[in-house]
Amino acid sequence: MLLPDLAQLKGRTDNIATRLELDKDLKTVPPELWELTQLETLWISNGQLTAVPPEIKQLENLKEFNVSRNQLLKVPSEIGHLK
């Protein structure tokens, strides 16, 4: 999947904006992602991530978070505050 224009998703509440799958070889999370507070499902799999940024706490509606097949070394405590 190509990386979508995240700015266009901001403020939308349809299925396109509540579910995001980034199966791209990401090394870092795009900062614009943390502005998509309506996200309920976020998949960032098959990448090169070594850490989940603490900004994850901004996604207050997140119910499903998949970071499988990455190279995670660190997960922030803020992840415990999600739904």
Beta strands, then each sheet from edge to edge (+ up, - down):
strand 1: 19-21
strand 2: 41-43
strand 3: 64-66
sheet 1: 1+ 2+ 3+
end
